[in-house]
Amino acid sequence: MRKALYAELAETLIRRIADGSYPLGSSLPSELALAQQHRVSRFTARAALAALQRQGYVTRRQRIGSVVIATSPRSSYSVQANNAADILRFSGTTELHLVHSQELQADAALARELGCEVGEPWIRVSTYRTSPDTGTAVSWTDFYLRPEHKDIVPLIDKRRGPIRQLLDGLQRRPVERIEQQIEACELPKDVALVLGVAARSPALRTVYRTFSEGDKGRFYVAISLYPAGRFRLTQTLLREA
């Protein structure tokens, strides 16, 4: 199957960065110039430059353009987390980008993931996070929110800070407990495309089920995917006295 036009253009630009045609510190052509040079739409050129930014090759700044900052993917992002507060704090150091949202009812498989009843209604909000330093996409997260929280969905895009802050504004109940499940997996094709890595490449998959005070059910659930080499989570565990 042929790759998307923007992906082909992104690969062409990466090759030119690698061979020195666009050295470190230089600026790539503008969206309009790329569109004219490669006979693609301006939307395709914009998507290609965004892909390079997600992979850490360029940084994009208003009135400056796309500046080359690496000749190979700059992809590692590290977080020290020793408790629930540290895990949630990671959300405050990265920028969240909304991809799409969907109202659905949990089937048997999703109910097992979320720890809810079959047929329970949820809103799935699909997002990815970028590093504050390079703009590299470091993770993908599907948030599962309750229907009564639909008003926060438009507020998610290009946001720094955890989802819980938006929810606190609605319910004023802090997250009291987090259940965390971690496993290895392969990245689905659609997620890999957004993150700029190969489909079915190895990744870490985490499921966070959050509970608020006095809440019998889940407050919200976040299922995240971290590509290999993009993110490092360090935890220190102490023996009980």
TORSETI-996915 format. One line per 3 residues: for each residue x, y, z of N, C-alpha, C. Coordinates in Angstrom, 2 decimals. Example, Ala and Ser with C-alpha at 12.3 -4.5 7.8 and 13.67 -1.06 7.14 Angstrom:
BEGIN
13.19/-5.69/7.80/12.30/-4.50/7.80/13.20/-3.30/7.80; 12.85/-2.25/7.08/13.67/-1.06/7.14/12.90/0.03/7.87 $
END
This chain:
BEGIN
0.84/-1.19/0.00/0.00/0.00/0.00/0.89/1.26/0.00; 0.56/2.20/-0.87/1.35/3.41/-0.97/1.18/4.27/0.27; 2.28/4.90/0.68/2.23/5.77/1.84/1.47/7.04/1.52 $
0.98/7.70/2.55/0.32/8.98/2.39/1.32/9.99/1.81; 0.81/10.95/1.04/1.69/11.93/0.39/2.55/12.68/1.40; 1.93/13.05/2.52/2.70/13.82/3.50/3.85/12.99/4.07 $
3.62/11.66/4.24/4.66/10.78/4.77/5.80/10.65/3.77; 5.48/10.59/2.47/6.52/10.52/1.44/7.34/11.80/1.42; 6.65/12.95/1.55/7.36/14.22/1.56/8.23/14.33/2.82 $
7.71/13.87/3.95/8.49/13.91/5.19/9.76/13.08/5.03; 9.67/11.90/4.43/10.85/11.05/4.23/11.86/11.72/3.30; 11.38/12.42/2.29/12.27/13.15/1.39/13.03/14.23/2.15 $
12.33/14.96/3.00/12.97/16.02/3.77/13.97/15.45/4.78; 13.64/14.30/5.36/14.55/13.66/6.32/15.84/13.24/5.61; 15.71/12.71/4.39/16.91/12.32/3.63/17.78/13.54/3.34 $
17.15/14.67/3.04/17.91/15.88/2.72/18.55/16.48/3.98; 17.92/16.27/5.11/18.54/16.69/6.38/19.76/15.81/6.65; 19.60/14.50/6.43/20.68/13.55/6.70/21.88/13.77/5.78 $
21.64/14.14/4.50/22.77/14.29/3.56/23.37/15.69/3.59; 22.85/16.56/4.47/23.43/17.89/4.62/22.82/18.96/3.75; 21.83/18.60/2.95/21.18/19.62/2.13/20.51/20.69/3.00 $
20.01/20.24/4.14/19.47/21.15/5.14/20.26/20.92/6.43; 21.36/21.63/6.64/22.20/21.39/7.82/21.56/21.89/9.11; 22.16/21.52/10.23/21.67/21.97/11.52/21.64/23.49/11.57 $
20.55/24.01/12.08/20.41/25.45/12.19/19.79/26.12/10.99; 19.68/25.39/9.88/19.09/25.98/8.67/17.56/25.87/8.73; 16.91/26.63/7.89/15.46/26.62/7.84/14.98/25.83/6.62 $
13.96/25.03/6.81/13.35/24.34/5.68/12.50/25.32/4.90; 12.19/25.01/3.64/11.30/25.88/2.87/9.95/26.01/3.56; 9.25/27.07/3.28/7.93/27.30/3.86/6.93/26.29/3.32 $
5.77/26.24/3.95/4.71/25.34/3.48/4.39/25.61/2.01; 4.26/26.88/1.66/3.92/27.24/0.28/5.03/26.83/-0.68; 6.28/27.09/-0.30/7.40/26.72/-1.16/7.48/25.21/-1.36 $
7.30/24.45/-0.28/7.33/22.99/-0.39/6.20/22.49/-1.29; 5.03/23.07/-1.12/3.88/22.66/-1.93/4.17/22.88/-3.41; 4.80/24.02/-3.74/5.10/24.32/-5.14/6.23/23.43/-5.67 $
7.27/23.23/-4.86/8.41/22.43/-5.29/8.04/20.97/-5.54; 7.18/20.42/-4.69/6.87/18.99/-4.76/5.49/18.71/-5.34; 4.82/19.76/-5.80/3.52/19.63/-6.46/2.50/18.89/-5.59 $
2.41/19.36/-4.36/1.42/18.83/-3.42/0.62/20.01/-2.87; -0.42/19.69/-2.13/-1.21/20.76/-1.53/-0.47/21.37/-0.35; -0.87/22.56/0.02/-0.27/23.20/1.19/-0.59/22.40/2.45 $
-1.75/21.77/2.49/-2.12/20.93/3.64/-1.15/19.77/3.77; -0.77/19.14/2.64/0.18/18.03/2.66/1.55/18.51/3.16; 1.97/19.68/2.69/3.25/20.23/3.14/3.23/20.51/4.64 $
2.12/21.06/5.12/2.00/21.34/6.55/2.07/20.06/7.37; 1.40/19.02/6.88/1.39/17.73/7.60/2.79/17.12/7.62; 3.54/17.27/6.53/4.90/16.72/6.48/5.80/17.44/7.48 $
5.70/18.75/7.55/6.51/19.50/8.52/6.12/19.16/9.95; 4.83/18.95/10.18/4.38/18.55/11.52/4.93/17.19/11.89; 5.03/16.28/10.91/5.59/14.95/11.17/7.06/15.07/11.56 $
7.81/15.95/10.88/9.22/16.15/11.22/9.36/16.73/12.63; 8.44/17.61/12.99/8.48/18.17/14.34/8.21/17.10/15.38; 7.23/16.24/15.13/6.90/15.18/16.08/8.07/14.23/16.28 $
8.86/14.03/15.22/10.00/13.13/15.30/11.26/13.81/15.82; 11.18/15.10/16.08/12.31/15.81/16.69/13.35/16.33/15.73; 13.07/16.37/14.42/14.04/16.89/13.46/14.04/18.42/13.42 $
12.89/19.02/13.59/12.79/20.48/13.47/11.99/21.05/14.62; 12.18/22.33/14.85/11.32/23.08/15.73/10.64/24.14/14.87; 9.37/24.40/15.14/8.62/25.34/14.30/8.22/26.55/15.14 $
8.58/27.72/14.63/8.31/28.94/15.36/7.66/29.96/14.45; 6.74/30.70/15.03/6.02/31.70/14.26/6.99/32.76/13.72; 6.84/33.10/12.45/7.63/34.10/11.74/9.08/33.67/11.50 $
9.46/32.49/11.98/10.80/31.97/11.72/10.73/30.76/10.80; 9.74/29.89/11.00/9.59/28.71/10.17/10.10/27.47/10.84; 10.44/26.47/10.04/10.90/25.17/10.54/12.42/25.13/10.52 $
13.03/25.09/11.71/14.48/25.12/11.84/14.99/23.72/12.20; 16.01/23.24/11.50/16.57/21.90/11.73/17.33/21.90/13.05; 16.95/21.00/13.96/17.62/20.92/15.26/18.26/19.55/15.49 $
18.06/18.58/14.58/18.65/17.25/14.74/18.73/16.57/13.38; 19.77/15.74/13.20/19.90/14.97/11.96/19.40/13.55/12.11; 18.98/13.20/13.31/18.33/11.92/13.57/17.25/12.19/14.60 $
16.25/11.30/14.71/15.15/11.59/15.62/15.62/11.85/17.05; 15.23/12.99/17.59/15.51/13.30/18.99/14.24/12.94/19.74; 14.27/11.78/20.41/12.99/11.21/20.80/12.83/10.87/22.27 $
13.86/10.93/23.05/13.74/10.45/24.41/13.16/11.52/25.33; 12.23/11.10/26.18/11.65/12.00/27.18/11.55/11.22/28.47; 12.15/11.74/29.53/12.28/10.98/30.77/11.52/11.66/31.91 $
10.86/10.83/32.72/10.11/11.33/33.86/10.41/10.46/35.07; 10.67/11.09/36.22/10.84/10.38/37.49/9.49/10.36/38.19; 8.99/9.18/38.50/7.67/9.08/39.13/7.72/8.08/40.27 $
7.44/8.56/41.46/7.47/7.71/42.64/6.09/7.54/43.29; 5.11/8.30/42.82/3.78/8.20/43.39/2.76/8.71/42.38; 1.49/8.67/42.77/0.42/9.07/41.85/0.56/10.52/41.42 $
1.01/11.38/42.33/1.15/12.80/42.00/2.18/12.99/40.88; 3.28/12.21/40.93/4.31/12.32/39.90/3.79/11.84/38.55; 3.01/10.78/38.56/2.44/10.28/37.31/1.54/11.33/36.69 $
0.70/11.97/37.51/-0.18/12.99/37.00/0.59/14.24/36.57; 1.74/14.51/37.21/2.51/15.71/36.90/3.10/15.64/35.49; 3.37/14.43/35.00/3.86/14.28/33.62/2.92/14.98/32.64 $
1.62/14.92/32.92/0.65/15.55/32.03/0.82/17.05/31.98; 1.38/17.63/33.05/1.53/19.07/33.09/2.77/19.57/32.40; 3.69/18.67/32.01/4.94/19.08/31.38/4.94/18.84/29.88 $
3.87/18.27/29.35/3.77/18.02/27.92/2.52/18.71/27.38; 2.48/18.87/26.06/1.33/19.52/25.43/0.43/18.47/24.80; -0.84/18.56/25.10/-1.83/17.58/24.63/-2.49/18.07/23.36 $
-2.60/17.18/22.36/-3.21/17.52/21.07/-4.40/16.59/20.81; -5.53/17.18/20.53/-6.75/16.40/20.27/-6.75/15.91/18.83; -6.98/14.60/18.65/-7.08/14.01/17.31/-8.54/13.84/16.92 $
-9.32/13.17/17.75/-10.76/13.04/17.51/-11.43/12.54/18.78; -12.77/12.62/18.80/-13.54/12.12/19.94/-14.76/11.36/19.42; -15.28/10.45/20.25/-16.39/9.60/19.83/-17.19/9.16/21.04 $
-18.52/9.24/20.94/-19.39/8.70/21.97/-19.63/7.23/21.66; -19.54/6.37/22.68/-19.70/4.93/22.45/-20.24/4.25/23.70; -20.60/2.99/23.53/-21.00/2.15/24.65/-19.99/1.01/24.76 $
-19.62/0.68/25.96/-18.59/-0.32/26.18/-19.07/-1.71/25.78; -18.31/-2.36/24.87/-18.59/-3.76/24.58/-17.86/-4.60/25.63; -17.89/-5.91/25.48/-17.32/-6.78/26.51/-15.82/-6.53/26.70 $
-15.08/-6.37/25.57/-13.64/-6.16/25.66/-13.31/-4.84/26.32; -14.00/-3.77/25.92/-13.73/-2.46/26.51/-14.16/-2.41/27.97; -15.24/-3.09/28.30/-15.69/-3.12/29.70/-14.62/-3.73/30.61 $
-13.92/-4.75/30.09/-12.84/-5.36/30.88/-11.70/-4.36/31.08; -11.40/-3.59/30.03/-10.33/-2.60/30.11/-10.67/-1.49/31.11; -11.90/-1.02/31.05/-12.28/0.13/31.86/-12.74/-0.27/33.26 $
-13.07/-1.56/33.42/-13.60/-1.99/34.71/-15.01/-1.50/34.93; -15.82/-1.56/33.87/-17.19/-1.06/33.96/-18.16/-2.13/33.46; -19.43/-1.79/33.39/-20.46/-2.71/32.90/-20.55/-2.64/31.38 $
-20.89/-3.78/30.75/-21.13/-3.80/29.31/-22.31/-2.88/29.01; -22.17/-2.05/27.98/-23.22/-1.13/27.59/-23.13/0.23/28.25; -22.18/0.40/29.18/-22.03/1.69/29.86/-21.54/2.74/28.86 $
-22.14/3.93/28.86/-21.74/4.96/27.90/-20.47/5.69/28.31; -19.62/6.01/27.32/-18.39/6.75/27.54/-18.13/7.67/26.36; -17.25/8.62/26.56/-16.72/9.42/25.46/-15.23/9.10/25.34 $
-14.83/8.60/24.18/-13.41/8.33/23.95/-12.79/9.55/23.27; -11.76/10.08/23.89/-11.05/11.25/23.35/-9.63/10.82/23.03; -9.29/10.77/21.74/-7.98/10.31/21.30/-7.04/11.49/21.15 $
-5.85/11.37/21.75/-4.90/12.49/21.78/-3.46/11.98/21.64; -2.53/12.90/21.42/-1.11/12.59/21.57/-0.44/13.74/22.31; 0.68/13.43/22.97/1.43/14.43/23.73/2.78/14.69/23.07 $
3.23/15.95/23.16/4.52/16.31/22.59/5.46/16.83/23.67; 6.76/16.61/23.46/7.78/17.09/24.38/7.81/18.61/24.36; 7.96/19.26/25.52/8.00/20.72/25.55/9.27/21.29/24.93 $
10.32/20.48/24.83/11.60/20.97/24.31/11.72/20.87/22.79; 11.28/19.75/22.24/11.50/19.50/20.82/10.22/19.42/19.99; 9.08/19.30/20.64/7.85/19.10/19.90/7.65/17.67/19.44 $
8.56/16.76/19.83/8.46/15.36/19.45/7.24/14.72/20.09; 6.51/13.94/19.32/5.38/13.19/19.87/5.91/12.05/20.72; 5.59/12.04/22.01/6.15/11.03/22.92/5.14/9.97/23.33 $
3.86/10.22/23.13/2.88/9.22/23.55/1.53/9.48/22.90; 0.72/8.45/22.91/-0.68/8.51/22.45/-1.56/8.11/23.62; -2.66/8.82/23.84/-3.57/8.47/24.92/-5.02/8.55/24.47 $
-5.76/7.48/24.76/-7.22/7.49/24.63/-7.81/7.71/26.02; -8.47/8.84/26.22/-9.16/9.11/27.47/-10.61/8.64/27.35; -11.09/7.99/28.38/-12.49/7.58/28.43/-13.17/8.40/29.53 $
-14.04/9.30/29.09/-14.71/10.22/30.00/-16.18/9.86/30.10; -16.78/10.24/31.19/-18.22/10.02/31.35/-19.00/11.02/30.50; -20.21/10.65/30.06/-21.00/11.55/29.20/-21.22/12.93/29.80 $
-21.33/13.02/31.13/-21.57/14.32/31.75/-20.35/15.24/31.68; -19.22/14.70/31.21/-18.01/15.51/31.09/-17.75/15.97/29.66; -18.74/15.86/28.78/-18.53/16.18/27.37/-18.15/17.64/27.14 $
-18.50/18.52/28.06/-18.22/19.94/27.87/-16.72/20.24/27.87; -15.90/19.35/28.41/-14.47/19.65/28.46/-13.74/19.23/27.18; -14.39/18.44/26.33/-13.71/17.91/25.14/-13.13/19.03/24.27 $
-13.90/20.11/23.96/-13.33/21.18/23.12/-12.17/21.92/23.78; -11.99/21.76/25.09/-10.94/22.49/25.81/-9.61/21.75/25.84; -9.60/20.52/25.31/-8.43/19.66/25.45/-7.31/20.02/24.49 $
-7.62/20.44/23.26/-6.60/20.59/22.24/-5.56/21.64/22.61; -4.27/21.30/22.33/-3.12/22.18/22.58/-3.11/22.68/24.01; -3.29/21.75/24.91/-3.37/22.08/26.33/-2.19/21.49/27.09 $
-1.66/22.27/28.03/-0.72/21.73/29.00/-1.45/21.58/30.32; -1.16/20.49/30.99/-1.85/20.23/32.24/-2.73/19.00/32.10; -2.96/18.30/33.20/-3.72/17.05/33.16/-5.22/17.28/32.95 $
-5.86/16.26/32.39/-7.31/16.29/32.19/-8.03/16.50/33.51; -7.45/15.97/34.58/-8.12/16.04/35.88/-8.40/17.48/36.30; -7.56/18.44/35.85/-7.81/19.83/36.20/-9.12/20.33/35.61 $
-9.41/19.92/34.38/-10.68/20.28/33.76/-11.84/19.62/34.48; -11.65/18.36/34.86/-12.71/17.64/35.56/-12.93/18.20/36.95; -11.86/18.62/37.61/-12.00/19.22/38.93/-12.89/20.45/38.88 $
-12.81/21.18/37.77/-13.64/22.37/37.63/-15.11/22.04/37.55; -15.42/20.81/37.10/-16.82/20.39/37.00/-17.31/19.77/38.30; -16.48/18.96/38.94/-16.93/18.20/40.09/-16.23/18.56/41.40 $
-15.09/19.25/41.28/-14.35/19.67/42.48/-14.00/18.47/43.38; -13.65/17.37/42.72/-13.23/16.19/43.47/-11.86/15.75/42.96; -10.85/15.76/43.79/-9.51/15.38/43.33/-9.40/13.87/43.11 $
-8.41/13.48/42.30/-8.11/12.06/42.12/-7.50/11.54/43.41; -8.12/10.51/43.98/-7.66/9.94/45.24/-6.85/8.66/45.04; -7.12/7.96/43.95/-6.48/6.65/43.76/-6.33/6.37/42.28 $
-5.22/5.74/41.92/-4.98/5.35/40.53/-4.62/3.87/40.49; -5.31/3.13/39.65/-4.92/1.75/39.36/-4.12/1.78/38.07; -2.92/1.21/38.07/-2.04/1.24/36.91/-1.75/-0.17/36.43 $
-1.93/-0.38/35.14/-1.64/-1.67/34.51/-0.68/-1.41/33.35; 0.41/-2.17/33.28/1.45/-1.95/32.27/1.72/-3.25/31.52; 1.86/-3.14/30.20/2.18/-4.32/29.39/2.87/-3.89/28.11 $
3.59/-4.80/27.48/4.20/-4.55/26.18/3.17/-4.78/25.09; 3.34/-4.07/23.96/2.39/-4.23/22.85/3.05/-3.79/21.55; 2.31/-3.87/20.47/2.73/-3.34/19.18/1.82/-2.17/18.83 $
2.38/-1.15/18.20/1.60/0.04/17.89/0.66/-0.20/16.70; -0.61/0.13/16.86/-1.52/0.06/15.71/-1.09/1.03/14.62; -1.47/0.74/13.40/-1.02/1.53/12.25/-1.41/3.00/12.37 $
-2.66/3.27/12.77/-3.12/4.66/12.80/-2.37/5.47/13.86; -2.07/4.84/15.00/-1.32/5.52/16.06/0.13/5.72/15.63; 0.73/4.69/15.03/2.12/4.78/14.59/2.29/5.91/13.57 $
1.30/6.11/12.72/1.38/7.16/11.71/1.46/8.53/12.36; 0.65/8.75/13.38/0.66/10.04/14.08/1.97/10.25/14.82; 2.50/9.19/15.44/3.72/9.30/16.22/4.99/9.27/15.38 $
4.83/8.98/14.09/5.99/9.00/13.21/6.91/7.82/13.35; 6.36/6.64/13.66/7.16/5.42/13.77/6.52/4.33/12.91; 7.21/3.21/12.78/6.71/2.12/11.96/5.52/1.43/12.63 $
4.55/1.04/11.81/3.41/0.28/12.32/3.90/-1.04/12.92; 3.26/-1.46/14.00/3.56/-2.71/14.70/4.93/-2.67/15.39; 5.50/-1.48/15.54/6.75/-1.38/16.29/6.46/-1.52/17.79 $
7.45/-1.93/18.59/7.20/-2.19/20.01/6.87/-0.92/20.79; 6.04/-1.09/21.81/5.62/0.04/22.63/5.24/-0.44/24.02; 5.14/0.51/24.92/4.65/0.25/26.28/3.22/0.73/26.35 $
2.35/-0.10/26.90/0.93/0.25/27.02/0.56/0.33/28.50; -0.02/1.46/28.89/-0.43/1.62/30.28/-1.91/1.95/30.35; -2.57/1.40/31.34/-3.97/1.71/31.60/-4.05/2.33/32.98 $
-4.52/3.57/33.05/-4.71/4.26/34.32/-6.20/4.38/34.58; -6.65/3.75/35.65/-8.05/3.90/36.07/-8.03/4.81/37.30; -8.67/5.95/37.21/-8.62/6.92/38.29/-9.94/6.94/39.06 $
-9.82/7.18/40.35/-10.98/7.22/41.23/-10.95/8.51/42.03; -12.10/9.13/42.19/-12.18/10.32/43.03/-12.83/9.96/44.35; -12.71/10.84/45.33/-13.23/10.58/46.67/-14.73/10.34/46.64 $
-15.16/9.24/47.25/-16.58/8.92/47.31/-17.17/8.45/46.01; -16.31/8.15/45.02/-16.77/7.75/43.69/-16.73/6.23/43.58; -17.91/5.61/43.44/-17.96/4.15/43.37/-17.46/3.63/42.02 $
-17.65/4.43/40.98/-17.19/4.03/39.67/-15.91/4.73/39.29; -15.48/4.54/38.04/-14.26/5.18/37.57/-14.53/6.65/37.32; -13.58/7.50/37.73/-13.67/8.92/37.46/-13.41/9.14/35.97 $
-12.27/8.64/35.51/-11.98/8.54/34.09/-10.88/7.49/33.92; -10.71/7.01/32.70/-9.70/6.00/32.40/-8.84/6.53/31.25; -7.53/6.35/31.35/-6.60/6.76/30.29/-5.79/5.55/29.86 $
-5.81/5.26/28.57/-5.01/4.17/28.01/-3.96/4.79/27.10; -2.68/4.66/27.49/-1.59/5.34/26.80/-0.65/4.36/26.14; -0.07/4.80/25.02/0.92/4.03/24.27/2.19/4.86/24.16 $
3.33/4.25/24.53/4.62/4.92/24.50/5.55/4.16/23.56; 5.93/4.72/22.40/6.82/4.01/21.48/8.18/3.73/22.12; 8.79/2.64/21.72/10.12/2.29/22.22/11.10/3.42/21.94 $
11.86/3.82/22.97/12.86/4.86/22.80/12.35/6.27/22.91; 11.02/6.47/23.01/10.47/7.81/23.06/10.27/8.32/24.48; 10.14/7.41/25.43/9.74/7.83/26.77/10.34/6.88/27.81 $
10.79/7.45/28.91/11.34/6.63/29.99/10.68/7.04/31.30; 10.10/6.07/32.00/9.48/6.32/33.29/10.30/5.62/34.36; 10.83/6.38/35.31/11.66/5.83/36.38/10.88/5.89/37.70 $
10.79/4.76/38.38/10.10/4.71/39.66/11.05/4.16/40.73; 10.99/4.73/41.89/11.77/4.26/43.03/10.82/3.65/44.06; 11.05/2.39/44.40/10.19/1.68/45.34/10.97/1.42/46.63 $
10.38/1.75/47.77/11.02/1.58/49.05/10.39/0.43/49.82; 11.21/-0.33/50.51/10.69/-1.42/51.33/9.97/-0.84/52.53; 8.83/-1.43/52.86/8.09/-0.99/54.04/8.86/-1.35/55.31 $
8.74/-0.50/56.30/9.43/-0.76/57.58/8.85/-2.00/58.25 $
END
